[in-house]
Amino acid sequence: MKQFDDAGQQVYRPSYRILDHIGEEIDAGEGSIGFGDVTSAYNEAFAMGRERLRELTTDALQ
């Protein structure tokens, strides 16, 4: 997600959405760190989403 920080600089914040098999949103999240490039934000969002999906799967199996 492209935003502007307090100094007016353009930053990218990682964000993710986890959808079920019919496309309904199960979970969503947004990172608090702004990155100067979109690739770093994408990589962070992917890692955050993967970790959250792992947590949701663990909770569902217990």
C-alpha positions in Angstrom: 0.0 0.0 0.0 1.6 3.3 -1.1 1.5 6.1 1.6 3.4 9.1 2.6 5.3 9.2 5.9 5.4 12.1 8.4 8.2 13.8 6.3 6.2 13.6 3.1 8.3 10.8 1.6 6.6 8.1 -0.4 6.7 4.7 1.4 5.2 1.3 0.9 3.5 -0.5 3.8 3.1 -4.2 3.7 -0.5 -5.5 3.8 -2.1 -8.9 3.2 -5.5 -10.5 2.9 -6.2 -14.2 3.5 -9.2 -15.5 1.5 -11.2 -18.8 1.8 -11.9 -21.1 -1.1 -14.8 -18.9 -2.3 -13.0 -15.6 -2.0 -14.4 -14.4 1.3 -11.9 -12.6 3.5 -10.8 -14.6 6.6 -8.1 -12.3 7.9 -6.2 -9.1 6.9 -3.3 -7.2 8.3 -1.0 -4.3 7.7 2.6 -3.7 8.7 3.8 -0.7 10.7 7.1 -0.3 8.9 7.3 1.8 5.7 9.7 0.6 3.0 11.2 2.8 0.4 10.7 0.2 -2.3 7.7 -1.9 -3.3 9.7 -5.2 -3.4 10.7 -5.0 0.2 7.1 -4.2 1.2 5.8 -7.2 -0.9 8.4 -9.6 0.7 7.4 -8.4 4.2 3.6 -8.7 3.4 4.2 -12.3 2.1 6.1 -13.3 5.2 3.4 -11.7 7.5 0.6 -13.5 5.6 2.4 -16.8 5.6 3.0 -16.6 9.3 -0.6 -15.6 10.0 -1.9 -18.4 7.8 0.3 -20.9 9.8 -1.2 -19.6 13.0 -4.8 -19.9 11.7 -4.1 -23.5 10.5 -2.6 -24.5 13.9 -5.6 -23.0 15.7 -8.0 -24.9 13.5 -6.3 -28.2 13.9 -6.3 -28.1 17.8 
